[in-house]
């Protein structure tokens, strides 16, 4: 047991990897929702697709 080490960033470096992965996907989903809005002019379709993808990720 190591005292004074943060287990989030000190010892277990795999934890930040799986925490940062959804952030990249959410940024891409935002750009995709904007592209869907430009083509369809439907403000709800991109949000629905983003909500479905976030639900699947969680």
N, C-alpha and C positions, 0 to 999 in steps of 0.2 A: 504494500500500500504506500503510495506516494502522497505525502501531505503538502498542501499548498499548490497543487497542480489543478488546473481547470480541465475537467474531463471532456469538455466540449471542444477545446482547441489544443489542449496540452498533450494528452496521451492518445485518445481515440480520434484519429484524423478522418475517419470514415463518416462521422456524423455530419460535419459541415458539407460534405459532398452530396448527401441525399437531401440536405436542406436547401441547397442552392439550385439543384436541378429543376424544381418546379418554377423558380423565378425566370429562368430562361424560357421555359415553355409558355409561361404567362405573357411574356413580352412578345413572343411570336404569335400567340393567339390574339393579342391586341392588334397587331399589324394585319393579321388575317381578317379580323372583324372589320377593320377600316376598309380593307379591299372589298369585302362582301357588301358593305354599305355603299361604296362608290358604284358598284355594278347593279345592285338591286334597289337602292334608295329605301331599303327597309331597315329602320333602326333597331328592330327587335331580333332579327335573324342572327346577326353576329353575336349578340348577347346570349341568345339561346344556345348557340354552338359553344361559346366560351363556358357557359354554365354546365353544359353536359361534359365537356372535357375536364373541368375542375372537379366535378363529381366523380368522374372515372379515376382521376389522379388521387383523390382522397380515399 
